[in-house]
Amino acid sequence: MSTPASDDDLATLQRETFDYFVREANPANGLVRDKTEENWPASIAATGLALACYPVGVKNGYMSRGAAAERTLATLRLFWESPHGPEPDATGHRGFYYHFLDMETGRRAWRCELSTIDSTFLLAGGLTAAAFFNADTRAEAEIRTLAIELYRRADWIWALDGGETVTHGWTPEGGFLKHRWEGYDEALLLYVLGLASPTHALPRSSYEAWTSTFRWEHCYGYDYLYAGPLFIHQLSHVWIDLRGLQDSFMRGKGIDYFENSRRATYVQQRYAIENPRGFDGYGEHCWGITASEGPGPSTLELDGIERRFEDYVARGVPYGPDDGTLAPWAVAASLPFAPEIVRPTIAFCIHQAKLKAANAYGFKAAFNPTYPGSTDNALGFWVSPWYFGLNEGPVILMIENERSGLVWELMRSCPYVRRGLQRAGFKGGWLG
């Protein structure tokens, strides 16, 4: 039996990971770099996660309240004051924002899409800040005002594009994207915030249309609401305490989404133990398959087996894709659901696999024990050279939720979260 990660291990991992949002940000406008690769743009999801992480930093002494408020205010002002409209080089349109933005100007980068889910994470970060910065000062009052006004500006009805479920996004060049938020995914938070909007609220039927596309499955001894990548079972839980809360779908199954994520975490471990595709390293304390960077695209013959390796894809369990790539951050983000298996796995990643040694920001994005490492890699297998803000934020926030419940507590006090959950049909738990 592996020794679980100690509280000191988790505190160190959290503190080192927090440094990403200090050093990989533009302090003048609050934008946070998506990835540590040189000349990489900002991500609005990483920026939203940063807004939620600053309160954690204040609570744990990583950052002063004044510095956190200053950074938060710079971020919210950027989004409120930046160009907003249908022009192809704006920052956002109809209350939503482009997925990637130039770190200096805040304008759209790479002809990317206006992203409804990444805008959701940005708005949720703002609402977290509004709940935390409650002092009677000019700066904190402005934080609360801007965060709520940004949330009010999002036109969720427009994002439906005449359908029942919310579209993934829009571009000035091609209009709405063809894909919609259907099937169980990270959009639970999106629908909750959309349902609660005081200005452009989604109809209740949109949530019902979303849940009607769910797949209930039995895998490795567990009945659960299926989604392959582990992050899907985590990201909405970063903000919303779903323990004991049930909507109509979960009332019919007799569990809640928190228990569902616990089961999905165990399915991940069981899959790694059985290791049906025969990859190196997989086992009781070496698992965690999600959307992540990988060593590909390439095909190698290893021990007489031809293996196809991918770059950045949404890897999943148990149906794949799976090319032997694991993401330690995704393990850490499951900490509140199943600490009894997550803590030993974090300890393995830190102390045996040495995945945190000499790293600036805790765990890098991913590793692959099957894929040979470069000559300068002492570990002998491939490890991503990069960190991603979308990976770093959930590590900080879920360690804190397991330890103190800070973010869950802040969002329980947000009237929009309560209203959105109620309109979605949730009952029980802290909702009463």
C-alpha positions as CSV (number, residue, x, y, z in Angstrom):
1,M,0.0,0.0,0.0
2,S,1.5,3.3,-1.1
3,T,1.8,6.1,1.5
4,P,-0.8,8.8,0.8
5,A,0.3,12.4,0.0
6,S,0.7,14.3,3.3
7,D,-1.0,17.6,4.0
8,D,2.5,19.2,3.5
9,D,2.8,17.6,0.1
10,L,-0.6,19.0,-1.0
11,A,0.2,22.5,0.5
12,T,3.5,22.6,-1.4
13,L,1.9,21.4,-4.6
14,Q,-0.8,24.1,-4.3
15,R,1.7,26.9,-3.5
16,E,4.0,26.0,-6.4
17,T,1.1,25.6,-8.8
18,F,-0.3,29.0,-7.7
19,D,2.9,30.7,-9.0
20,Y,1.7,30.0,-12.6
21,F,-1.0,32.7,-12.1
22,V,1.5,35.1,-10.7
23,R,4.2,34.8,-13.2
24,E,2.4,33.8,-16.4
25,A,0.0,36.8,-16.3
26,N,0.2,40.3,-17.6
27,P,-0.2,42.4,-14.4
28,A,-1.4,45.4,-16.5
29,N,-4.5,43.7,-17.8
30,G,-4.8,40.5,-15.8
31,L,-4.7,38.2,-18.8
32,V,-3.2,34.7,-18.1
33,R,-1.1,32.8,-20.7
34,D,-2.8,29.6,-21.9
35,K,0.5,27.7,-22.1
36,T,4.1,28.4,-21.2
37,E,5.4,28.0,-24.8
38,E,7.0,31.2,-26.0
39,N,4.7,33.9,-27.6
40,W,1.6,31.9,-26.6
41,P,-1.6,33.9,-26.2
42,A,-3.9,34.3,-23.2
43,S,-6.7,31.9,-22.5
44,I,-10.0,33.3,-21.1
45,A,-10.5,30.0,-19.3
46,A,-7.1,30.3,-17.6
47,T,-7.9,33.9,-16.8
48,G,-11.2,32.9,-15.2
49,L,-9.5,30.2,-13.1
50,A,-7.0,32.8,-12.0
51,L,-9.8,35.0,-10.7
52,A,-11.0,32.0,-8.6
53,C,-7.5,31.2,-7.4
54,Y,-6.7,34.7,-6.1
55,P,-9.0,34.3,-3.1
56,V,-7.2,31.0,-2.4
57,G,-3.9,32.8,-2.6
58,V,-5.1,35.4,-0.1
59,K,-6.4,32.8,2.3
60,N,-3.1,30.9,2.3
61,G,-0.8,33.8,2.3
62,Y,0.5,33.5,-1.2
63,M,-0.7,36.9,-2.1
64,S,-1.9,40.0,-0.2
65,R,-5.5,40.9,-0.4
66,G,-4.5,44.3,-1.9
67,A,-2.4,42.7,-4.6
68,A,-5.2,40.2,-5.4
69,A,-7.8,42.9,-5.6
70,E,-5.5,45.0,-7.9
71,R,-4.9,42.0,-10.2
72,T,-8.6,41.1,-10.2
73,L,-9.7,44.7,-11.0
74,A,-7.3,44.9,-13.9
75,T,-8.7,41.7,-15.3
76,L,-12.4,42.8,-15.0
77,R,-11.7,46.2,-16.4
78,L,-10.0,44.7,-19.4
79,F,-13.1,42.7,-20.3
80,W,-15.5,45.5,-19.6
81,E,-13.6,48.2,-21.5
82,S,-12.2,46.2,-24.4
83,P,-13.7,46.3,-27.9
84,H,-17.0,44.4,-27.9
85,G,-18.9,43.6,-31.1
86,P,-18.9,41.7,-34.4
87,E,-15.6,43.0,-35.6
88,P,-13.1,40.1,-36.2
89,D,-10.4,41.7,-34.0
90,A,-12.6,42.5,-31.0
91,T,-12.3,40.9,-27.5
92,G,-15.8,39.6,-27.4
93,H,-19.3,39.8,-28.7
94,R,-22.8,39.5,-27.1
95,G,-21.3,39.1,-23.7
96,F,-19.0,36.2,-24.7
97,Y,-15.3,36.2,-25.4
98,Y,-12.8,34.8,-27.8
99,H,-11.1,31.6,-26.5
100,F,-7.6,33.1,-27.0
101,L,-6.5,36.7,-26.7
102,D,-3.3,38.6,-27.3
103,M,-1.5,39.0,-24.0
104,E,-0.8,42.7,-24.5
105,T,-3.8,44.1,-26.4
106,G,-6.5,41.7,-25.3
107,R,-7.7,41.3,-28.8
108,R,-8.7,38.0,-30.5
109,A,-5.8,35.7,-31.4
110,W,-5.5,33.1,-34.1
111,R,-8.9,33.7,-35.7
112,C,-10.2,31.6,-32.8
113,E,-13.8,31.0,-31.8
114,L,-16.0,33.0,-29.4
115,S,-16.2,30.2,-26.8
116,T,-19.3,29.8,-24.7
117,I,-17.7,27.3,-22.3
118,D,-14.5,29.3,-21.8
119,S,-16.6,32.4,-21.3
120,T,-18.5,30.5,-18.6
121,F,-15.3,29.8,-16.8
122,L,-14.3,33.5,-17.0
123,L,-17.7,34.6,-15.7
124,A,-17.6,32.1,-12.9
125,G,-14.2,33.4,-11.9
126,G,-15.6,36.9,-11.8
127,L,-18.6,35.8,-9.6
128,T,-16.1,34.0,-7.3
129,A,-14.2,37.3,-7.0
130,A,-17.4,39.2,-6.4
131,A,-18.3,36.9,-3.5
132,F,-14.8,37.1,-1.9
133,F,-14.1,40.8,-2.2
134,N,-16.8,42.0,0.0
135,A,-15.1,44.9,1.8
136,D,-16.5,48.4,1.8
137,T,-13.7,49.9,-0.3
138,R,-13.8,51.5,-3.7
139,A,-11.7,48.8,-5.3
140,E,-13.6,45.9,-3.9
141,A,-17.0,47.6,-4.7
142,E,-15.8,48.0,-8.3
143,I,-14.9,44.3,-8.5
144,R,-18.4,43.3,-7.4
145,T,-20.0,45.8,-9.9
146,L,-17.9,44.8,-12.9
147,A,-18.2,41.0,-12.2
148,I,-22.0,41.2,-12.1
149,E,-22.3,43.5,-15.1
150,L,-20.1,41.2,-17.2
151,Y,-22.3,38.3,-16.2
152,R,-25.5,40.3,-17.0
153,R,-24.1,41.1,-20.5
154,A,-23.9,37.5,-21.7
155,D,-26.7,36.8,-24.1
156,W,-27.4,33.2,-23.6
157,I,-30.5,33.3,-25.8
158,W,-28.4,34.4,-28.7
159,A,-26.0,31.5,-28.0
160,L,-28.9,29.0,-28.6
161,D,-29.0,30.0,-32.2
162,G,-32.6,29.0,-32.4
163,G,-32.0,25.5,-30.9
164,E,-32.7,23.9,-27.6
165,T,-29.1,23.4,-26.4
166,V,-26.3,26.0,-26.3
167,T,-23.8,26.2,-29.2
168,H,-20.1,25.8,-28.6
169,G,-19.4,29.2,-30.1
170,W,-19.3,31.6,-33.0
171,T,-16.9,33.2,-35.4
172,P,-17.3,36.4,-37.4
173,E,-16.3,34.5,-40.5
174,G,-18.5,31.5,-40.3
175,G,-21.3,32.2,-37.7
176,F,-22.3,29.7,-35.1
177,L,-20.3,26.5,-34.7
178,K,-22.1,23.3,-35.6
179,H,-21.5,21.6,-32.3
180,R,-23.8,22.1,-29.3
181,W,-23.4,21.3,-25.6
182,E,-25.0,17.9,-25.7
183,G,-24.1,14.7,-23.9
184,Y,-22.7,14.8,-20.4
185,D,-19.8,17.2,-20.4
186,E,-18.3,20.2,-18.5
187,A,-21.3,22.3,-19.4
188,L,-23.3,21.8,-16.2
189,L,-21.8,25.1,-15.0
190,L,-22.7,26.7,-18.3
191,Y,-26.3,25.8,-18.0
192,V,-26.6,26.8,-14.4
193,L,-25.2,30.3,-15.1
194,G,-27.3,30.6,-18.3
195,L,-30.5,29.6,-16.5
196,A,-29.9,32.2,-13.8
197,S,-29.2,35.2,-16.0
198,P,-31.2,38.2,-14.9
199,T,-31.1,39.6,-18.5
200,H,-31.0,36.8,-21.1
201,A,-31.9,33.6,-19.2
202,L,-32.0,30.2,-20.9
203,P,-35.4,28.5,-20.8
204,R,-35.7,25.5,-18.4
205,S,-36.2,23.3,-21.5
206,S,-32.6,23.9,-22.6
207,Y,-31.3,22.1,-19.4
208,E,-33.8,19.3,-20.0
209,A,-32.7,19.0,-23.6
210,W,-29.1,18.7,-22.4
211,T,-29.8,15.9,-19.8
212,S,-31.9,14.0,-22.3
213,T,-28.6,13.3,-24.2
214,F,-26.8,11.6,-21.3
215,R,-25.4,8.0,-21.4
216,W,-25.7,5.9,-18.3
217,E,-23.2,3.0,-18.4
218,H,-21.7,0.2,-16.4
219,C,-17.9,0.0,-16.4
220,Y,-15.5,-1.9,-14.2
221,G,-18.2,-2.6,-11.6
222,Y,-19.6,0.9,-11.4
223,D,-22.9,2.3,-12.7
224,Y,-22.4,6.0,-13.7
225,L,-23.1,8.8,-16.0
226,Y,-20.5,8.3,-18.7
227,A,-17.9,10.7,-19.9
228,G,-14.5,9.5,-21.0
229,P,-12.1,12.3,-20.1
230,L,-11.6,12.8,-16.4
231,F,-11.8,16.6,-16.6
232,I,-15.5,16.5,-17.6
233,H,-16.2,15.0,-14.1
234,Q,-14.3,17.8,-12.4
235,L,-14.6,21.3,-13.9
236,S,-18.2,22.2,-12.9
237,H,-17.4,20.9,-9.4
238,V,-14.5,23.3,-9.1
239,W,-17.1,26.0,-8.5
240,I,-20.3,24.3,-7.5
241,D,-20.7,22.1,-4.4
242,L,-22.9,19.3,-5.8
243,R,-22.8,17.1,-2.7
244,G,-26.3,15.9,-1.9
245,L,-27.9,18.0,-4.8
246,Q,-30.0,16.1,-7.3
247,D,-31.7,17.2,-10.5
248,S,-34.4,15.1,-12.1
249,F,-31.9,12.9,-13.9
250,M,-29.9,12.1,-10.7
251,R,-33.1,11.6,-8.6
252,G,-34.0,8.9,-11.1
253,K,-30.6,7.2,-10.6
254,G,-30.5,7.6,-6.8
255,I,-27.1,9.4,-6.6
256,D,-25.8,12.9,-7.2
257,Y,-23.1,14.3,-9.5
258,F,-20.5,14.3,-6.8
259,E,-21.0,10.6,-6.2
260,N,-20.9,10.2,-10.0
261,S,-17.5,11.8,-10.2
262,R,-16.3,9.6,-7.4
263,R,-17.3,6.5,-9.4
264,A,-15.7,8.0,-12.6
265,T,-12.5,8.4,-10.6
266,Y,-12.6,4.8,-9.5
267,V,-13.3,3.7,-13.1
268,Q,-10.1,5.5,-14.1
269,Q,-8.0,3.6,-11.5
270,R,-9.6,0.2,-12.3
271,Y,-8.9,0.8,-16.0
272,A,-5.2,1.5,-15.3
273,I,-5.0,-1.6,-13.1
274,E,-6.4,-3.8,-15.9
275,N,-4.5,-1.9,-18.5
276,P,-6.2,-3.5,-21.5
277,R,-3.9,-1.9,-24.1
278,G,-0.7,-2.9,-22.3
279,F,0.9,0.5,-21.7
280,D,4.0,0.9,-19.5
281,G,3.5,2.3,-16.0
282,Y,-0.2,1.9,-15.6
283,G,-1.4,0.7,-12.2
284,E,-3.0,1.3,-8.9
285,H,-1.0,4.5,-8.3
286,C,-0.4,5.5,-11.9
287,W,-3.6,6.7,-13.7
288,G,-5.4,9.8,-14.9
289,I,-6.6,10.0,-18.5
290,T,-8.1,13.2,-19.8
291,A,-7.9,15.9,-22.4
292,S,-4.1,16.6,-22.5
293,E,-1.0,17.2,-24.4
294,G,0.7,14.1,-25.8
295,P,4.1,13.0,-27.4
296,G,2.7,12.7,-30.9
297,P,1.5,12.8,-33.6
298,S,3.8,9.9,-34.4
299,T,3.9,6.1,-34.8
300,L,6.6,4.0,-33.2
301,E,7.3,0.3,-33.0
302,L,8.0,-0.6,-29.4
303,D,8.7,-4.1,-28.2
304,G,7.3,-5.4,-31.5
305,I,4.1,-3.5,-31.2
306,E,3.2,-0.6,-33.5
307,R,1.9,2.3,-31.3
308,R,0.2,5.4,-32.5
309,F,0.7,8.5,-30.3
310,E,-1.3,11.6,-30.4
311,D,-0.7,15.3,-29.6
312,Y,-3.4,17.3,-27.8
313,V,-6.6,15.2,-27.8
314,A,-9.5,14.4,-25.4
315,R,-8.3,11.0,-24.1
316,G,-10.9,8.9,-22.3
317,V,-11.7,5.8,-20.3
318,P,-12.6,3.0,-21.1
319,Y,-13.2,3.5,-24.8
320,G,-10.2,5.7,-25.6
321,P,-8.5,7.3,-27.2
322,D,-5.7,6.1,-25.0
323,D,-2.0,6.2,-26.1
324,G,-0.4,5.7,-22.7
325,T,-0.5,9.4,-21.8
326,L,-1.4,10.3,-18.3
327,A,-2.1,13.7,-16.7
328,P,-1.1,14.1,-13.0
329,W,-3.1,17.3,-12.7
330,A,-6.3,15.5,-13.5
331,V,-5.6,13.1,-10.6
332,A,-5.1,16.0,-8.2
333,A,-8.4,17.6,-9.4
334,S,-10.3,14.5,-8.3
335,L,-9.0,14.9,-4.7
336,P,-12.4,15.8,-3.1
337,F,-14.2,12.9,-4.7
338,A,-11.9,10.0,-3.7
339,P,-9.0,11.1,-1.5
340,E,-8.4,7.6,-0.4
341,I,-7.1,6.7,-3.9
342,V,-6.0,10.2,-5.1
343,R,-3.6,10.9,-2.2
344,P,-1.5,7.8,-2.8
345,T,-1.4,8.5,-6.5
346,I,-0.2,12.1,-5.9
347,A,2.4,10.7,-3.5
348,F,3.5,8.3,-6.3
349,C,3.7,11.1,-8.8
350,I,5.8,13.3,-6.5
351,H,8.1,10.9,-4.7
352,Q,8.5,7.8,-7.0
353,A,7.9,9.1,-10.5
354,K,9.6,12.4,-9.6
355,L,7.1,14.3,-11.8
356,K,7.4,17.5,-9.7
357,A,11.1,17.6,-9.2
358,A,12.7,20.8,-10.5
359,N,9.4,22.0,-11.9
360,A,8.4,25.6,-11.6
361,Y,4.7,25.1,-11.3
362,G,4.0,21.7,-9.8
363,F,3.0,19.1,-12.3
364,K,3.6,19.5,-16.0
365,A,0.8,18.8,-18.4
366,A,1.3,15.1,-19.0
367,F,3.7,12.2,-19.2
368,N,3.9,8.9,-21.1
369,P,5.9,6.0,-19.6
370,T,5.6,4.1,-22.9
371,Y,7.1,6.8,-25.1
372,P,10.9,7.2,-24.9
373,G,12.2,10.4,-23.4
374,S,14.7,12.7,-25.0
375,T,18.4,12.4,-24.2
376,D,18.2,15.2,-21.7
377,N,15.3,13.6,-19.8
378,A,16.6,11.8,-16.7
379,L,13.2,10.1,-16.2
380,G,13.7,8.0,-19.4
381,F,10.1,8.6,-20.7
382,W,8.3,11.5,-22.4
383,V,7.2,14.4,-20.2
384,S,5.4,17.4,-21.6
385,P,7.7,20.5,-21.6
386,W,4.7,22.7,-20.9
387,Y,2.3,23.9,-18.3
388,F,-1.3,25.0,-19.2
389,G,-3.3,27.4,-17.1
390,L,-6.4,25.2,-17.6
391,N,-4.5,22.4,-15.8
392,E,-3.1,24.5,-13.0
393,G,-6.3,26.1,-11.8
394,P,-8.2,22.9,-10.9
395,V,-5.2,21.6,-8.9
396,I,-5.2,24.8,-6.7
397,L,-9.0,25.0,-6.4
398,M,-9.7,21.3,-5.7
399,I,-7.0,21.0,-3.1
400,E,-8.6,24.0,-1.4
401,N,-12.1,22.6,-1.7
402,E,-11.0,19.4,-0.1
403,R,-9.2,21.2,2.6
404,S,-11.5,24.2,3.5
405,G,-14.3,24.3,0.9
406,L,-13.5,27.9,0.2
407,V,-14.6,28.2,-3.4
408,W,-17.7,26.1,-2.8
409,E,-18.6,28.3,0.1
410,L,-18.1,31.5,-1.9
411,M,-20.3,30.2,-4.7
412,R,-23.0,28.9,-2.3
413,S,-23.4,32.6,-1.3
414,C,-23.8,33.7,-5.0
415,P,-27.5,34.2,-5.7
416,Y,-27.1,33.4,-9.4
417,V,-25.7,29.9,-8.6
418,R,-28.6,29.2,-6.3
419,R,-31.1,30.4,-8.8
420,G,-29.6,28.5,-11.7
421,L,-29.5,25.3,-9.7
422,Q,-33.1,25.7,-8.7
423,R,-34.3,26.5,-12.2
424,A,-32.5,23.3,-13.4
425,G,-34.6,21.4,-10.9
426,F,-31.9,20.7,-8.2
427,K,-33.0,20.0,-4.7
428,G,-31.4,18.8,-1.5
429,G,-28.0,19.4,0.0
430,W,-27.2,23.0,0.9
431,L,-30.1,24.2,-1.3
432,G,-32.5,22.7,1.2
